Amino acid sequence: MAEIAAVADVPPDSTYLFRVRDVEADEEREAVLVRLDGRVRGWLNYCQHMTHVPLDKGDGAAMRDDEIVCRNHGAMFEADSGRCTFGPCEGAYLDDVAVAVEDGTVHLTDDDYEYAGPGPIADGDPADMGSTSNIEF
């Protein structure tokens, strides 16, 4: 079990961004932690409408009423289940990353990923043409 962060480092009204290595694909991906009602959940950091668009662009994802908000498309995802409740990908689910809390520390427990470090992927994703606008062309 790799240590990701202290629970206290996961903001109660946003996300904590970290990196994982997808074992099967042998590529680095971004993931986020959300804290809700004393629990911590882990999700890959990609909107399900356009999966190259990160939810947390490095400054914490927007949250409203216990839902993660995609600032590009206005999609809303339940922080506890990952289900999209509103937006162009309504009914889709965020890809989960299994985590566990032990002694106030969040650990990666997902066999599909290895912990790669805190923060975003260096230089970002060149395919991310997103902005904080929810206007699409």
Stockholm file with secondary structure:
# STOCKHOLM 1.0

chainA/1-137         MAEIAAVADVPPDSTYLFRVRDVEADEEREAVLVRLDGRVRGWLNYCQHMTHVPLDKGDGAAMRDDEIVCRNHGAMFEADSGRCTFGPCEGAYLDDVAVAVEDGTVHLTDDDYEYAGPGPIADGDPADMGSTSNIEF
#=GR chainA/1-137 SS CEEEEEGGGSCTTSCEEEEEEETTTTEEEEEEEEEETTEEEEEESCCSSSTTSCSCCSSCCEEETTEEECTTTCCEEETTTCBEEESTTTTCBCCBCCEEEETTEEEECCTTEEEEEESSCTTCCTTCCCCSCCCCC
#=GC SS_cons         CEEEEEGGGSCTTSCEEEEEEETTTTEEEEEEEEEETTEEEEEESCCSSSTTSCSCCSSCCEEETTEEECTTTCCEEETTTCBEEESTTTTCBCCBCCEEEETTEEEECCTTEEEEEESSCTTCCTTCCCCSCCCCC
//
